[in-house]
Amino acid sequence: MEKVEQAVHLKLIEKTQNELKYDAPTDIGEKAQIYYSFGKHHGGLQAITTIIDFKYNAEVDHQTRLKNLNQVYEQYKSKYGEGIYTNDQEFEGYSWKLKDELVRVVLSEGTPKSVLVIFFSPGYVKAIHTDKQAD
């Protein structure tokens, strides 16, 4: 956590035992916050390292949420290429399985005014692949 605090030069808005939350400039959503998570998940591995939460103030219908999702997706598509669309019980959105990272641009029912960009840690990605191969 200390290394992140020293390296990140944004306004720190919340610090807990396992998380740092910063305000972040954006030209995609109305505002954004970046979360750095240091908790242990999935058998002791750190599951999520970074979340960018693009927040929208207005109550919106699903079509507007999809428009917001696609606006954020286009930014990451230019960096990672075509994403894989998924719509499961937890998330609706796009993902990229990179060499040692999993990136998702998603809507979550738990955060209806947000589009989340989630960067999963390499250790978590390896655990997912190991678990799927064991099945």
C-alpha positions in Angstrom: 0.0 0.0 0.0 2.8 2.4 0.8 4.3 1.9 -2.7 1.0 2.8 -4.3 0.5 5.8 -2.1 3.9 7.1 -3.1 3.4 6.4 -6.8 -0.1 7.7 -7.3 -0.5 11.4 -7.4 -4.3 11.7 -7.3 -6.6 12.9 -4.5 -6.9 10.1 -1.9 -10.6 10.0 -0.8 -10.6 6.9 1.3 -8.1 4.6 2.9 -9.0 1.3 4.7 -7.0 -1.6 5.8 -7.3 -3.3 2.4 -8.1 -0.5 0.0 -7.1 2.9 -1.3 -9.7 5.0 -3.2 -8.7 8.0 -5.4 -10.6 10.5 -7.4 -9.4 10.3 -11.0 -9.8 12.7 -14.0 -11.8 11.3 -16.9 -13.3 12.3 -20.2 -15.4 9.1 -20.4 -17.8 9.2 -17.5 -19.1 12.1 -15.4 -16.4 11.2 -12.8 -14.2 8.3 -12.0 -12.6 6.7 -8.9 -9.8 4.3 -8.8 -9.7 1.6 -6.2 -6.5 -0.4 -5.3 -7.5 -3.6 -3.4 -5.0 -5.4 -1.3 -7.3 -8.1 0.2 -6.8 -11.8 0.0 -9.3 -13.8 -2.1 -9.6 -17.1 -3.9 -7.6 -19.3 -1.6 -5.3 -16.5 -0.4 -4.5 -15.0 -3.7 -5.2 -11.4 -4.4 -8.2 -11.4 -6.7 -8.5 -7.8 -7.8 -5.7 -5.3 -7.9 -7.4 -2.3 -9.6 -10.9 -1.1 -10.3 -11.7 2.1 -12.3 -15.3 3.1 -11.5 -16.8 5.5 -14.1 -19.7 7.0 -12.3 -22.8 8.5 -13.8 -25.1 10.6 -11.6 -28.5 10.1 -13.3 -30.8 7.2 -12.7 -30.7 5.5 -16.1 -32.5 2.7 -18.0 -30.7 -0.3 -19.3 -30.2 1.1 -22.8 -28.5 4.2 -21.4 -26.3 1.9 -19.2 -25.3 0.0 -22.3 -24.5 3.2 -24.1 -22.2 4.2 -21.2 -20.7 0.7 -21.2 -19.9 0.9 -24.9 -18.4 4.3 -24.6 -15.9 3.0 -22.0 -15.4 -0.2 -24.0 -14.4 1.7 -27.1 -11.5 3.3 -25.1 -10.2 -0.1 -24.0 -10.9 -1.7 -27.4 -8.4 0.7 -29.0 -5.8 -0.5 -26.5 -6.5 -4.3 -26.3 -8.5 -5.1 -29.5 -11.9 -6.7 -29.7 -13.2 -7.9 -26.3 -15.2 -11.0 -25.6 -18.8 -10.1 -24.7 -20.3 -11.9 -21.7 -23.6 -11.5 -19.9 -23.7 -13.8 -16.8 -25.2 -13.6 -13.3 -22.5 -11.3 -12.0 -21.5 -9.0 -14.9 -22.5 -7.8 -18.4 -19.7 -6.5 -20.5 -16.5 -7.3 -22.3 -13.3 -9.0 -21.3 -9.7 -9.5 -22.5 -7.7 -12.5 -21.5 -4.1 -11.2 -21.8 -0.9 -13.1 -21.1 -0.9 -12.6 -17.3 -3.9 -10.4 -16.8 -7.7 -10.4 -17.1 -9.3 -7.1 -17.9 -13.1 -6.6 -17.8 -15.3 -3.5 -18.8 -18.6 -4.3 -17.2 -21.9 -3.3 -15.7 -22.8 -4.7 -12.3 -26.3 -4.7 -10.8 -24.6 -3.8 -7.5 -23.5 -0.5 -8.9 -26.2 0.6 -11.4 -24.8 4.1 -11.9 -21.3 2.9 -12.9 -19.3 1.2 -15.6 -16.4 -0.7 -14.0 -13.0 -1.5 -15.5 -11.5 -4.4 -13.4 -7.9 -5.5 -13.7 -7.4 -8.9 -12.2 -4.0 -9.8 -10.8 -1.8 -12.3 -12.5 -2.0 -14.7 -9.5 -5.8 -14.7 -9.7 -5.7 -15.4 -13.4 -3.4 -18.3 -13.0 -5.6 -19.7 -10.2 -8.7 -19.5 -12.5 -6.8 -21.3 -15.3 -5.6 -24.0 -12.9 -9.1 -24.5 -11.5 -10.7 -24.8 -15.0 -8.0 -27.3 -16.1 -8.7 -29.4 -13.0 -12.4 -29.6 -13.8 
